[in-house]
Amino acid sequence: MNSEPVTYYGGQAVIEGVMMRGKRSLAIATRQESGSIALDGWGIDPAKRHAFFRLPFVRGTVNMVDAMVMGVKTIVYSANATLADGEEGETLGSKEIALTVALALALSIGLFFLLPAFLAQIIKAWAPGRVMQNLLEGLMRICIFLTYVFGISLIKDVQRVFQYHGAEHKVIFAYESGTPLSVEAAKKMSRLHPRCGTSFLLLVMVVSILIYSLLPPLSMVERLVSRLILLPVIAGIAYEIIRLAGKKLDNPIISAISWPGMQLQRLTTREPDEGQIEVAITALTKVLQDDGVLPVPEEPEEVLLELSPEEPEDLTPDDSADDLAEGSEPDAHET
């Protein structure tokens, strides 16, 4: 019996491209204005993250924050990689990226957790019982989240990013199904993936309803503080369910749990064109080669940027890509 941990490859859509993450490297492929594909990335030390942060129910929160940090870095990086020749763009240093991540995290917690808790506390006089109050809070949280997702899905530039999101999913499915990594094979795959970050975020909303319903009646301050304190617990539980969904989607219970998040991906993904799928294949092929899954060609195809053995300055991640079990299973999303 093979005792090797299963590696789940994945990544996220970036501006005019796709980032893929493996055990040993991260690769970013972007489509240039000239039509060529630029490929860049950096190596990952799989032993860098402490074993404690890879424990079940702990790794969920760690990976959520890590995904936000890496998401900002790769989006900024891809934005500069797609600039026309000779065009100068602003870059963000480590401090700016840290501030951006902190602001994004604060806004997310405030909008999706503290605001619903505040509104639920205000209307509790019209909601009979603690359970009903927590249920209303959860429904408001989900409604705010769905409204946000629907709103950004109407933005034209975001729709193109969502096409690359769909390309990422299709290529991952092609690899996981054992078919050759070709555009034709990937086109036939679904753009909805059970391990997507969209599904994870919706699951966080649902799990929060169950967890918060266990709490006794609270004052306004206690209610808001409890939402912050219990968020890592909720993220940890949601993360383990998403991991299980990636392995046991044929289980009817797991399939039912995964269904809402999969349907929400109809908003956060779009059907990609062949060129976008080609970009996703380029990124995944590189990390598969670095992990020894695919052979490295003797004469690799020319790209605008060569994969660096180390990360560029100001883009060093806080942790390694120890995303999933035993530190060798990066997520299939992102998104």
C-alpha positions as CSV (number, residue, x, y, z in Angstrom):
1,M,0.0,0.0,0.0
2,N,1.3,3.4,-0.9
3,S,1.9,5.6,2.2
4,E,2.9,8.7,0.2
5,P,0.6,11.6,0.9
6,V,-1.5,12.7,-2.0
7,T,-0.6,16.0,-3.5
8,Y,-3.5,18.2,-4.5
9,Y,-2.3,20.8,-7.0
10,G,-4.1,24.1,-7.4
11,G,-3.7,27.8,-7.4
12,Q,-5.7,30.9,-8.4
13,A,-6.5,33.2,-11.3
14,V,-4.4,36.4,-11.5
15,I,-4.5,39.3,-14.0
16,E,-4.3,37.8,-17.5
17,G,-3.0,34.6,-16.1
18,V,-2.9,31.7,-13.6
19,M,-0.8,30.9,-10.6
20,M,-0.2,27.2,-9.8
21,R,1.3,25.9,-6.6
22,G,3.2,22.6,-6.1
23,K,5.3,20.9,-3.4
24,R,8.5,22.5,-4.5
25,S,7.6,25.6,-6.5
26,L,5.0,28.2,-7.4
27,A,4.6,29.2,-11.1
28,I,2.8,32.2,-12.6
29,A,1.9,32.1,-16.3
30,T,0.6,35.3,-17.9
31,R,-0.5,36.2,-21.4
32,Q,1.4,39.1,-22.8
33,E,0.1,41.7,-25.2
34,S,2.3,40.2,-27.9
35,G,0.4,36.9,-27.5
36,S,3.3,35.0,-25.9
37,I,3.1,33.4,-22.4
38,A,5.4,34.7,-19.7
39,L,6.4,32.2,-17.0
40,D,7.9,33.1,-13.7
41,G,7.9,31.8,-10.1
42,W,10.0,30.7,-7.2
43,G,11.0,27.7,-5.2
44,I,9.2,26.5,-2.1
45,D,10.7,24.9,1.0
46,P,8.2,22.1,2.0
47,A,9.8,21.8,5.4
48,K,9.6,25.5,6.3
49,R,6.3,25.6,8.1
50,H,6.2,24.2,11.6
51,A,4.4,20.9,12.1
52,F,1.9,22.5,14.5
53,F,0.6,24.7,11.7
54,R,-0.1,21.6,9.6
55,L,-2.4,20.0,12.3
56,P,-6.0,19.4,11.4
57,F,-8.3,22.3,12.4
58,V,-5.2,24.5,12.8
59,R,-4.1,24.5,9.2
60,G,-7.4,25.9,8.0
61,T,-6.8,29.4,9.5
62,V,-3.1,29.3,8.6
63,N,-3.8,28.5,5.0
64,M,-6.6,31.1,4.8
65,V,-4.3,33.9,5.8
66,D,-1.4,32.4,3.7
67,A,-3.8,32.3,0.6
68,M,-4.6,36.0,1.1
69,V,-1.0,37.0,1.4
70,M,0.0,34.9,-1.7
71,G,-3.1,36.2,-3.5
72,V,-2.1,39.8,-3.1
73,K,1.6,39.1,-4.1
74,T,0.8,37.1,-7.2
75,I,-1.9,39.6,-8.4
76,V,0.5,42.5,-8.0
77,Y,3.2,40.4,-9.7
78,S,1.0,39.4,-12.6
79,A,-0.1,43.0,-13.1
80,N,3.5,44.1,-13.6
81,A,4.3,41.1,-15.7
82,T,1.5,42.0,-18.2
83,L,2.7,45.6,-18.7
84,A,3.6,46.5,-22.3
85,D,7.2,46.6,-23.2
86,G,8.8,49.7,-21.8
87,E,5.8,50.7,-19.7
88,E,6.5,51.3,-16.1
89,G,4.2,50.2,-13.3
90,E,4.1,50.7,-9.6
91,T,5.2,47.8,-7.5
92,L,4.4,47.0,-3.9
93,G,7.1,46.2,-1.3
94,S,6.8,43.9,1.7
95,K,5.3,46.6,3.9
96,E,2.7,47.7,1.3
97,I,1.7,44.1,0.7
98,A,1.4,43.4,4.5
99,L,-0.8,46.5,4.8
100,T,-2.9,45.5,1.9
101,V,-3.5,42.0,3.3
102,A,-4.3,43.4,6.8
103,L,-6.8,45.9,5.3
104,A,-8.4,43.2,3.2
105,L,-8.7,40.9,6.2
106,A,-10.1,43.6,8.4
107,L,-12.7,44.6,5.7
108,S,-13.7,41.0,5.2
109,I,-14.2,40.3,8.9
110,G,-16.0,43.6,9.4
111,L,-18.3,43.2,6.4
112,F,-19.1,39.5,6.6
113,F,-19.0,38.9,10.4
114,L,-19.2,42.0,12.6
115,L,-21.8,43.8,10.5
116,P,-24.3,40.9,10.5
117,A,-23.7,40.4,14.3
118,F,-24.3,44.1,14.9
119,L,-27.5,44.1,12.8
120,A,-28.8,40.9,14.5
121,Q,-28.3,42.5,17.9
122,I,-30.2,45.5,16.9
123,I,-33.3,43.6,15.7
124,K,-33.2,40.9,18.5
125,A,-36.3,42.5,20.0
126,W,-38.3,41.3,16.9
127,A,-36.6,37.9,16.8
128,P,-38.0,35.4,19.4
129,G,-35.3,33.3,21.0
130,R,-31.5,33.0,20.8
131,V,-31.6,30.4,18.0
132,M,-33.8,32.6,15.8
133,Q,-31.5,35.5,16.4
134,N,-28.4,33.5,15.3
135,L,-30.2,32.1,12.3
136,L,-31.1,35.6,11.2
137,E,-27.5,36.7,11.7
138,G,-26.3,33.8,9.6
139,L,-28.8,34.5,6.8
140,M,-27.8,38.2,6.7
141,R,-24.1,37.1,6.5
142,I,-24.8,34.8,3.6
143,C,-26.9,37.5,1.8
144,I,-24.2,40.1,2.2
145,F,-21.6,37.6,0.8
146,L,-23.8,36.6,-2.1
147,T,-24.6,40.2,-2.9
148,Y,-20.9,41.0,-2.9
149,V,-20.0,38.1,-5.2
150,F,-22.8,38.9,-7.6
151,G,-21.8,42.6,-7.7
152,I,-18.2,42.0,-8.6
153,S,-19.2,39.3,-11.1
154,L,-20.8,42.1,-13.2
155,I,-17.5,44.0,-13.6
156,K,-16.0,43.4,-17.0
157,D,-12.4,43.1,-15.9
158,V,-13.3,40.7,-13.1
159,Q,-15.2,38.6,-15.6
160,R,-12.0,38.0,-17.5
161,V,-10.2,37.0,-14.2
162,F,-13.1,34.6,-13.6
163,Q,-12.4,33.1,-17.0
164,Y,-8.9,32.3,-15.9
165,H,-10.4,30.9,-12.7
166,G,-12.4,28.5,-14.9
167,A,-9.3,27.6,-16.8
168,E,-7.5,26.8,-13.6
169,H,-10.2,24.4,-12.5
170,K,-10.5,22.7,-15.9
171,V,-6.8,22.1,-16.1
172,I,-6.7,20.8,-12.5
173,F,-9.6,18.4,-13.3
174,A,-7.8,17.2,-16.4
175,Y,-4.7,16.4,-14.4
176,E,-6.6,14.7,-11.6
177,S,-8.6,12.6,-14.1
178,G,-5.4,11.3,-15.6
179,T,-6.0,12.8,-19.1
180,P,-3.1,14.4,-21.0
181,L,-2.6,18.1,-20.2
182,S,-3.9,19.4,-23.5
183,V,-6.3,22.2,-24.4
184,E,-8.7,19.8,-26.0
185,A,-8.8,17.5,-22.9
186,A,-9.2,20.4,-20.5
187,K,-12.0,22.0,-22.5
188,K,-14.2,19.0,-21.7
189,M,-13.7,19.3,-18.0
190,S,-16.0,21.1,-15.5
191,R,-15.1,24.6,-14.4
192,L,-16.7,23.8,-11.0
193,H,-14.2,22.3,-8.5
194,P,-15.0,21.0,-4.9
195,R,-11.8,22.4,-3.4
196,C,-12.4,25.9,-4.7
197,G,-11.9,28.9,-2.4
198,T,-15.4,30.1,-3.3
199,S,-16.8,26.9,-1.8
200,F,-14.6,27.3,1.3
201,L,-15.9,30.9,2.0
202,L,-19.5,29.9,1.6
203,L,-19.0,26.9,3.9
204,V,-17.4,29.3,6.5
205,M,-20.7,31.2,6.4
206,V,-22.8,28.1,7.0
207,V,-20.5,26.6,9.7
208,S,-20.6,29.9,11.5
209,I,-24.4,29.6,11.9
210,L,-24.0,26.3,13.6
211,I,-21.2,27.4,15.9
212,Y,-22.7,30.7,16.9
213,S,-26.0,29.0,17.7
214,L,-24.3,27.1,20.5
215,L,-23.5,30.3,22.4
216,P,-25.6,31.7,25.2
217,P,-27.3,35.1,25.1
218,L,-24.7,37.8,24.7
219,S,-24.4,41.5,25.0
220,M,-23.5,43.6,21.9
221,V,-19.8,43.7,22.9
222,E,-19.7,40.0,23.8
223,R,-21.4,39.1,20.5
224,L,-18.8,41.0,18.4
225,V,-15.9,39.7,20.4
226,S,-17.1,36.1,20.1
227,R,-17.3,36.4,16.3
228,L,-13.6,37.3,16.2
229,I,-12.5,34.7,18.7
230,L,-14.4,31.8,17.1
231,L,-13.4,32.7,13.5
232,P,-10.3,30.5,13.5
233,V,-12.4,27.6,14.8
234,I,-14.9,28.0,12.0
235,A,-12.3,28.3,9.4
236,G,-10.6,25.2,10.6
237,I,-13.8,23.1,10.5
238,A,-14.7,24.5,7.0
239,Y,-11.2,23.7,5.7
240,E,-11.4,20.1,6.8
241,I,-14.8,19.6,5.1
242,I,-13.4,21.1,1.9
243,R,-10.5,18.7,2.1
244,L,-12.8,15.8,2.6
245,A,-15.0,17.0,-0.3
246,G,-12.0,16.8,-2.6
247,K,-11.5,13.2,-1.8
248,K,-15.1,11.9,-1.2
249,L,-17.3,13.8,-3.7
250,D,-18.9,10.5,-4.7
251,N,-20.3,10.2,-1.1
252,P,-23.9,11.5,-1.2
253,I,-23.6,13.4,2.1
254,I,-20.4,15.1,1.1
255,S,-21.8,15.8,-2.4
256,A,-24.9,17.4,-0.8
257,I,-22.7,19.6,1.4
258,S,-20.5,20.6,-1.5
259,W,-23.4,21.4,-3.9
260,P,-24.2,25.0,-2.8
261,G,-20.5,26.0,-3.1
262,M,-20.2,24.3,-6.5
263,Q,-23.3,26.3,-7.7
264,L,-21.8,29.5,-6.4
265,Q,-18.8,28.9,-8.6
266,R,-21.1,29.6,-11.6
267,L,-20.7,33.2,-10.6
268,T,-16.9,33.2,-9.8
269,T,-15.9,31.2,-12.8
270,R,-16.5,31.7,-16.5
271,E,-16.0,29.4,-19.5
272,P,-12.4,30.1,-20.6
273,D,-11.1,30.3,-24.2
274,E,-8.4,28.1,-25.6
275,G,-5.7,30.7,-25.0
276,Q,-6.6,31.0,-21.3
277,I,-6.5,27.2,-20.9
278,E,-3.1,27.1,-22.5
279,V,-1.9,29.6,-19.9
280,A,-3.2,27.4,-17.0
281,I,-1.5,24.4,-18.6
282,T,1.8,26.2,-18.8
283,A,1.7,27.1,-15.1
284,L,0.7,23.6,-13.9
285,T,3.2,21.9,-16.2
286,K,6.0,23.9,-14.6
287,V,5.2,22.9,-11.0
288,L,4.7,19.2,-12.1
289,Q,8.1,19.3,-13.7
290,D,9.6,20.8,-10.6
291,D,8.0,18.1,-8.5
292,G,9.3,15.4,-10.8
293,V,5.8,14.3,-11.9
294,L,6.5,15.3,-15.5
295,P,9.9,15.1,-17.2
296,V,11.7,18.4,-18.0
297,P,12.2,18.7,-21.7
298,E,15.8,18.9,-22.9
299,E,15.0,22.1,-24.8
300,P,12.2,23.9,-23.0
301,E,9.9,26.2,-24.9
302,E,11.0,29.8,-24.9
303,V,9.3,32.0,-22.4
304,L,9.7,35.7,-21.5
305,L,10.7,35.0,-18.0
306,E,12.5,31.9,-16.6
307,L,11.5,30.3,-13.4
308,S,13.7,31.5,-10.6
309,P,15.1,29.0,-8.0
310,E,14.3,31.6,-5.4
311,E,11.6,34.2,-4.9
312,P,12.1,37.7,-6.1
313,E,12.9,40.3,-3.5
314,D,9.8,41.7,-1.6
315,L,7.8,38.6,-2.7
316,T,9.0,36.1,-0.2
317,P,6.0,34.3,1.4
318,D,5.7,34.1,5.1
319,D,5.4,30.3,5.0
320,S,6.1,27.5,2.5
321,A,3.4,25.9,0.4
322,D,2.7,23.2,3.0
323,D,-0.9,23.7,2.2
324,L,-2.6,20.5,3.1
325,A,-2.0,17.1,4.8
326,E,1.5,16.2,5.8
327,G,2.7,19.5,4.3
328,S,2.4,18.5,0.7
329,E,-1.1,19.1,-0.5
330,P,-1.7,22.6,-1.9
331,D,-5.3,23.7,-2.5
332,A,-7.1,23.6,-5.8
333,H,-8.4,27.2,-5.3
334,E,-8.5,30.2,-4.8
335,T,-9.8,31.6,-5.5
